[in-house]
Amino acid sequence: MDELDTAILGELQRDGRQTNRELAERLGIAPSTCLERVRSLRADGVIEGFHAEVSLDAVGRPVQALINVRLHPKIREAVEEFRDYVVALPETLAVFVVSGGDDFIIQVGVRDASHLRDFVLDHVARHRTIADVRTALVYDHIRKTSVEVLPPAPPTRRRSGRKR
């Protein structure tokens, strides 16, 4: 990734609907160069897709919560089964498989507190592998809509095993 790739990513994250010609013009490059770079970023898996950002309030799901889940038993099959189960639920916005005391953090968007209660009791807590469930209501959700490309990490110095 060079400076031009980084600039292309920034512009596409700002407005993913702009045409290739508009993008090239903003960056001061030829449209053919721009198209080639965007195709390369997609082929390399840097750009994974283009998506519409949906307002949860506008679609009747203004209440968000984070649900921490601990499973028993902690075996691969149980983790994969629960992950696939919870991802398929329409209230689920994101699923994080994590280390530490919990096995999952599930972000959900629901209509109201009653819907959240019913979701937790009827869909999460009753799953056969659940050992513990804790729910935290989200007051504010600030989500970055762009990802900055970080510079490469500096090389690490290797220490020799010899004493000086």
PyMOL commands that set and color helices and strands:
alter all, ss='L'
color gray80, all
select helices_A, chain A and resi 3-14+20-27+31-43+76-87+113-124
alter helices_A, ss='H'
color red, helices_A
select strands_A, chain A and resi 63-71+92-97+104-110+130-138
alter strands_A, ss='S'
color yellow, strands_A
deselect
rebuild
show_as cartoon
